[in-house]
């Protein structure tokens, strides 16, 4: 069995140390300071069996060859990116091929058999042509290109006439991971995550996130609004616009997106609501402040419950469902956990759809060269610049509602 931390017998102590240094460099946290649990890598030797006899490096090379780990290294260490590549492959087998396969990141006999089948048949994921068109700049009209076009329209709108919040962003003079409108960058070479903040019903898990990568568009469900906070300064709302994010540890427990320049004095900009959990124009009188703790992280199973204390300003993504690259509604409710305690203590329970976002952003992007995720937070009214996308998003929300009641 191969899982997080499994190493081939040929892996040296020096190679393990080098990997730990790489994890520290990428996440900005020494692994020894991460909380103990299933998300903390602990090295262990691979013990092949008759049913699962492929080495870690063979699994890594196979995942590279079949398209789920394009920039990965066959180094014999099942690290975090290898884990993501395994889960991404398992999820594809489960949802696109409709074959029994649990996306738990463990290579046992069933997953090895599926990998071997792909190798023997010379299979590649059906999104390969789209990615090739993305690489060559020949991608035609699609949800991916239309979302990028919408983002460019939104930039033009606010460059010409910034609202009061964006005027404050433009006037902010200190270092921050929040970008002035003129700096918003929608180059396809980046991964883009788009959050759409609704105001019809506050404090609910009713927002949609769109993840754009290599010509593909995936949709997730969660909330862009903060829940409760213990801060006397008030509830923090992430400001509208674009922010630079990077993978790191959420509460030193599991991987999430964090402001890119963590630990260097920067942060993303927030507005504090002093007297309630709503953001209104008078809150802008207090100005903006940087915050290093506004992460994009897992928000649990995903229901119609209130946000409550899930998020002190963070952007949260739930685990019950997502819409894949074909816009199919994918149900993860059979194995998604309610909370981190259940992930740790119940075999077969995972973070569900949230893992798909993590896996796309770590495994499928492994040849993109940049670990930056450009997160753009829109207001719902911005969708009026593309009525077709607005309707498609409304349809997506309605379909998701069938699983979230």
Helices and strands as residue ranges (DSSP letters): E 6-7, H 13-27, G 31-33, E 44-45, H 56-65, H 80-95, H 109-121, H 128-136, H 143-160, H 164-171, G 181-183, E 191-197, E 207-213, E 216-223, E 235-238, E 241-250, E 254-259, E 268-273, G 281-286, E 289-291, E 296-298, G 308-310, E 315-323, E 329-331, H 340-345, H 353-359, I 360-364, E 373-379, G 380-385, H 387-404
